[in-house]
């Protein structure tokens, strides 16, 4: 009985330490190397995937601002985020095409605007990863003392949210694909007073499942800490898309989100990857490419036909 209490106390202590580090790190985002260079490509995007400036928005107060957060490479790399990526090129920072369809839509007299944020700075080094792996092997736990990429991205994103709040945008939604979706969900759990909801498309945190589940257990442990933070707010407001052929996170690994009463968990596994085309070549995807489906026209048609995003925004606003 005493052992159980000790384990519970240690778990709570580690969670509190993690939350403390999350909060104090927000103030240091301007120190992130290469962020200034990446930020030059931040922009509003229209339904054609073309960037435009904030000066073209005439009524900020009556706008719904969707801040889109791209996917990520591993912590050792800077994430590509092109100034004007071809439509569907998610690996170059393009906005998911189904989201672009929301541009200029009216939701209860509010106009939707989409802003693409580039935030993919480098995370922790290989040496640091090995340090945590050794610590986990020796002690069974990790005490985080470094900012991994997704945490840095969360700090960059929330700083941007606060800037837009100061500019007069009152209705802010975070949207994201892959690691950008995961970061968006985490932030809504921590800052519900700033973020009205989240559109999470194939959320993923720690790379492919066979990595964080087996080869790189330190990432599995860091993922557990992230889930602990998510579980702090059972009133998360989100729509989440997941696929059973996703090599990063599938229906099973994301099933804990089904415990959140305000999350619409959309299992779109009925769309087969090999029935969808790649954005950059006229060829169907392989059968195990569920993570890549959102770049395709078949995903856009599916979302539009079921009015998933429109209905979600109508529920929020």
N, C-alpha and C positions, 0 to 999 in steps of 0.2 A: 504494500500500500504506500509506504514511504517512498519507494523507488518511483512509483507512478507519479506522485506529487512532484518529485524532483524533476522528472522528465518533462512534466507539464510546465513547471517553473522555467526550466532551461529553454523550452520552446518559446514561451512567452517573452523571455529576456532577449533571445535572438531576434524575434520579430520586432520588438521595440527598438533594438539597436539598428535593424535594417530600416525601419521607418524614420528614425532620427537621421541616418545617413542620407536617405532619400530627400528629406526636407532641407537639410543644411547645404546639400550639393547644388540646389537650384540657383543659389546666388553666384555660382562660379561658371555659368555657361559661357560667358564672354571670353573665358580663358581657353576654350576648346580650339585646338589647332585646326585650321582649314575651314572653320565655321564661316568666317567672313567671305571666303571664296565661294562656298556652297550657297550662302544666303543671297548672293547676287542673282541666282536663278529662281528665287521665290517669286510667285506671281499668281494673279487670278487667271482662271482658264474658262473659256467658253465651251459650248457644246461641240465645237469642232476640234477642241484640243489646242486652241490658239491662246497664247498669253495676252493679258491686257492689264492696264494699271488701275489702281484704286480710284483715280480721278474720274473714271467713267461711271462710277457708282454714284447716282444722284441722291438716293435715299438710304443712308446707312442704318438709321434707326429702324426702318421697316424691312430690313434684310434678314434672311437666315444665312449665316456664314458657315459653310462647311469647310473645315480645314482638313485637307487630305494629306495623309502621311504614307509615304512609299514603303516598300519592302527593304530588306537589308541583306548585305553580304555578311560574312563573319566579322568578328571584332577586329581582325588584323587589317581590314580594308576600309577605304572610304567608299561610301555608296554612290554609284553613278546617279546623277540627277540633272539631266540635260535641260538647257533653257527651253527648248521646244522639241520634246521627244515625239517621234511619230506615234500616231494613235495606237494604243494597245501595247506599246513597248514598255511594259511594267518594269523590266530590268534596267531601264534607263530613266526611271522616275515618272513615267507617264501616269496620269490619273486613270483609274479603272473606267473603261468606256461607259459602263452602266451608270456610273456616278455623273459623268459629263452630261448625260441626258437630263439631269436635274437643273442645269443652268437656266436661269430666267423663269423657272416654273413658279407659279403662284400657289402658296400654301396659306389659306385663310388670310389673304391680303398681305402676306409677306413674300418677298422675292428671294429666290435662292441664288446665292453666289458661291463659287467654289474657288478656294485658294490652295495651291499646292506648295507645301513647305518642304524644303530640302534640309535634312537634319542628320545625315548619315556620317558623322565623324567617326574616327577610329575609337575602339573600346580598349579593353585590357590586352596586354601583351601575352605572347605564348609562355613566357617565363612566369607570369602571374597565374595563368591558367594551370600550369604544372604545380605551382605552389599550393593552389586551392585543392588540386587533385590529391596531393600528398597529405594536406591537412585533413581532408575528408577520409582518406584511407586510415590515418592514424587516430583520429578522434571521432569519426562518424558524423561530423558536422563542419560547417564553414562559418567563420565570422567575417563578413564582407568588410573590406577596408578600401576597396577600389571601385571606381565607376565603370561598369561594363557599358557597351554601346547602347543597349536599349534604355538604360537608366539615363545616360547622357541625352539621348533623344527625347525622353520624357521631359527632362529639364528644359530643353530647347523649345519643345512644343508648348509647355505651360507658360513659358515666358512670352511666347508669341500670342497665346490666348489673352494674356493680361494686356499686351500692347493693343490688341484689337478692342478689348473692353474699354481701354482709355480713349480709343478713337470713336467710341459710340456704338459699336456692335454689341447688341444686347442678347442676341439669340445665336449662340455658338454651338455647333455640332462638330465633333471630331469624327473623321472617317479614315479608314486605313486598310491597307492590304498587307497580309503576312505580319512581319514584325511591326509595321506601322499600325496595324489593327490591334495588336497586343498592347502596344504603348498607349493607344487611345483608350482602351478599356481600363487599363491601370489608372490613367489620369482621371477618368470619370469617377472611379471608385474613391480617389483621393480628393478630388475637387468638384464635387457635385454642384456646388454653388456657382461655379464658373462655366461648367460644361453641361448642356441640356440633355445630351444623349450621344450615342456612338453608333456608327455604321461600321461593323467589323467584318471584313471579307477574308476568309481563310486565315484567321489569326494564328501566329506562330511566334515562338520566343527563342528557342535554343537550338535552332537548326533541325536537321532531320531526326526523326524518332530514333533510328538505330544509333545515332550519336549520343544524345542526352540520356537515353535509356541504358546504354551499354558502354560504348567506347569512351565517352567523356562524362562520367557521372557527376563531376563538379557542376556541369551545366544543368543536369537534372535537379541537383540540390538548390541551385540558384532559382530555377524555375519554381520549385516548391515554395520558396520564399515569396516569389511574385504572386503565387496563388493565395498565399496567406494574406497578402495585402488586398487582393481582389475580394476575398471573402469578408473583409471588414465592412463592406457596403453591400448588403443584400438587395438594395434598391437600385442597382445598376439599371439604367435605361438604355437598351441597345437592341439592334437587330444584328444577328450573327449568322454568317453563312459558312457552312462546313461541308466537306466531302469525304467519303470513306476511302477514296483513292489518293488522298493527300499524304505525301511522304513526310511532311513536317508535323502536322497535327491533324488527326482525323476525328471522326464522330466520337470514338471511344475516349481519346485523350482529352477532348474538349467537353466531355459529357458533364463535368462538374458545373458548367455554365447553365445547365438545365435546372439547377437548384435556385436560380435567380428568377423570381416571379415576373420581373419587368423586362426580361430578355426574350425576344422572339428568336428561338433557335431554329434556323432554316437548314434542314438537311437536304441538299440538292444532289444527292448521289445518284438520282435517277438520270441525270445528265452524264452520259458516258464520255470520257475524254476523247476517245477515238471518233466521236461524232462531231467534234469541234476542231476548228482550224487555228493554227498559230497566227499571231498577228503579223509576223514578218515574212512568212513563207506560205505559199498556197499548198499546204499539206496538213492532213489531220494529225492530231496529237497521238502519242502513244497511250496505251490503256492505263498506265500508272501515273499519268500527269494531272491528277486532280487539282494539284496546287496551282496549275497554270491556266485552268479554265476561265477565270475572270477576265483574261485579256481577250477572250473570244466573243464573236457575235452571238453565239448560242447562249452564253451567259447573259448578255445584254437583253436578248429577246425574252429569256426566261424571267428576268427581273421585271422587265416592262409589262409582260403579259399578266403577271400576278400582282403588279403594282406594289411590290414589297416596300420600296423606298418612299413612295408617295404616301402610302398608308402609315408608315412609321412616322414620317414628319407631321402628318395630320394628327396623329395621336399625341405627339409632343407639343405641337403648337395649336 
